[in-house]
Amino acid sequence: MKLDPYTRNKLISSGNFDKEKQFWEHQLSGDVPKSFFPEQYDSRYEEDCTDGVTYSFPSELSHQIKKLCNNSELGIFTVIYSALLYIMHKYSGHPDILAVSPIINKSNMNDGVIIKQNINDSLSYKEYLLLVKDTIRQSYQHENYPLCFFDESSINTLVLLENLHQRFSTEDINFNILFSFCIDHDSIKGSIRYKTCLYKKHSIKQIADHITNFMEISILAPDTLLRDIPIMTKAERTSITVGFNDSEADYPSDATIHQLFESQVQRTPDAVAVAFGERELTYGQLNARANRIARVLREKGVQPDEIVGISMHRSLEIIVGIMAILKAGGAYVPLDPSYPQERIHYMLQDSGARIVLTAGPLTGELPFEGNLFDVETEQWSGDDSDVSKQTDRNEAPALCGDETDLEPITDSHHLAYVIYTSGSTGVPKGVPIEHHSVVNRLNWMQKAYPLTAEDVILQKTSFSFDVSVWELFWGTLQGAKTYYLAPGEEKDP
């Protein structure tokens, strides 16, 4: 029953409810959460609708409950209520739990009583059940204090036994969850109505399973401490302890990143693989450029697990250079040009890189005395041959060498890359990652979030961070298009 503020204040000030008021002020003191079952949606943006889940307790459990309570409806209600309060405690982690139940045999159909219980996990189930029984008794002794006098936001979980609370109506009660039970011949049935704007049906079914599981264990072993009574079913525990740790999955564990890329090239050679601004490279063009440079690196003596540096701003040349390094047999170490010169110098020294791939003006800016190769001109630093004057590397393949795939010299357990940590706890540390680890991760992503040829991946992360790895390779292994964002545009919302 809802009252306007004037009527409510008038009734409270009349003095007719002073005794009950004192009891409830003491009973409801302290911090009590507004919701005991974590809400899964933001109700501000959802329509306020309800749905329901119905279930029955196993016949043996129903029999045990009735036997424990000598078929007393109030006793059965107390057993079920105590189980639900404990489940609310486990879900919320709060020791003080409250819910609302109807007033028994009250002529006013809309009045209910709040039942608040402090839960101590060190008690046995038998001790806990006696406490709940006493709490329910005291609450009903002070049932004359109208429910409408309380803060409605705290009245969001209702519990009733239809056989006991026959006249209670929920139409005017703004509940989040309503638990309704019914004694039906040899069984006890349950029904849970809930707001769909707050909860998922799967979660509500899980709550029902937890109530059932708690009662099955506690009633058969009443001396068991509450903290030792699991609420999860055996199937849930198996799923968590076994299923979640069962990480075995079929994936091409023997394949390298560049081998999978070459397979995709065979399938879609004319599809656009990568784009940057107005520039595009098809799968065939990207593969050809990478093969040309890979041969140059092989001729320079690049061996499996050898670290090859790559330093350039985000552009198509990044993926060309990385694929070339992998095809040659090496592993790339990204050197972000925005890093301080001292950091880049340290990474080059620590990694032992003797070759660095770069692009354009950056060629002369690196603190490096080894071999520098310009991916744009496909030239070693200092080489002034006519090849460096070509403006479109895709239109003059004859000038640039063999574009066919190289004979592989690496397997999936060779290094693919080394990425350095930030060095916030000391000097930066290089973290080496092998091909099979990357392939495994990308295979999982493809199964979880399947890419198609119609999809576009945005490459926006600096290649010196490991997040960039899936941005660089996922799309190019699945026939999708990867668009490279211009440097700095990732900061423009």
Beta strands, then each sheet from edge to edge (+ up, - down):
strand 1: 50-56
strand 2: 96-102
strand 3: 112-118
strand 4: 157-161
strand 5: 177-184
strand 6: 187-195
strand 7: 272-276
strand 8: 279-282
strand 9: 307-311
strand 10: 331-334
strand 11: 355-358
strand 12: 371-374
strand 13: 379-380
strand 14: 415-420
strand 15: 430-434
strand 16: 456-459
strand 17: 481-484
sheet 1: 1+ 6- 5+ 4+
sheet 2: 2+ 3-
sheet 3: 8+ 7- 17- 16-
sheet 4: 10+ 9+ 11+ 12+ 13-
sheet 5: 14+ 15-
end
